[in-house]
Amino acid sequence: DAETIRIRFDDEKLSYADLLDMFFSFHTPENPAWCGTQYRSAIFAFSQEQRDLAEQSIKAWGALGRFVAVEDASDFYRAEEYHQKYLQKW
């Protein structure tokens, strides 16, 4: 299990490669040895093309990408309501 977010995007307006660049520009992956697998950094790919692009992006980002795994996408379960818009509730 892992805590995740699901992003739906229109690839006519935003390419998957650009989405990956946004991910790495906003996210600082942590070493799973320090934070456990629940908070691991992962990209869940829905196709071989997405997997290939994610792996290329990881290599391109160098040291920042070394703690990011690429995994096959599976079922997504929305978190309980009290987790929704968490930062807005502060």
C-alpha positions, -999 to +999 in steps of 0.1 A: +000+000+000+010+036-006-004+070-003-009+083-038-026+110-058-043+103-092-038+129-119-061+130-149-048+151-177-056+160-213-026+149-233-037+173-260-029+202-236-001+187-214+022+159-226+031+131-203+068+141-205+059+177-194+039+162-165+069+142-154+090+173-155+065+190-133+066+161-109+103+163-105+104+201-102+079+200-073+087+168-056+117+158-035+119+120-032+129+104+001+150+073+006+125+045+015+150+033+041+143+065+060+106+069+054+092+034+048+073+021+017+041+039+026+057+072+017+079+059-011+081+080-043+067+062-073+053+068-107+025+044-116+024+038-154-007+028-173+012+017-204+046+006-216+050+041-233+044+058-199+068+034-182+095+041-208+090+079-205+091+077-167+123+057-167+139+082-192+128+111-170+143+094-139+176+091-156+175+127-169+169+140-134+200+122-121+204+121-083+168+134-077+154+104-095+173+076-078+146+071-051+117+071-075+103+037-086+082+030-117+054+006-110+025-007-129-007+012-121-034-008-103-067-001-085-069+034-070-089+039-039-100+074-029-090+083+007-115+089+034-132+123+033-112+137+062-081+134+040-096+153+011-084+190+007-063+184+038-042+216+035-073+237+031-086+225+064-056+237+084 
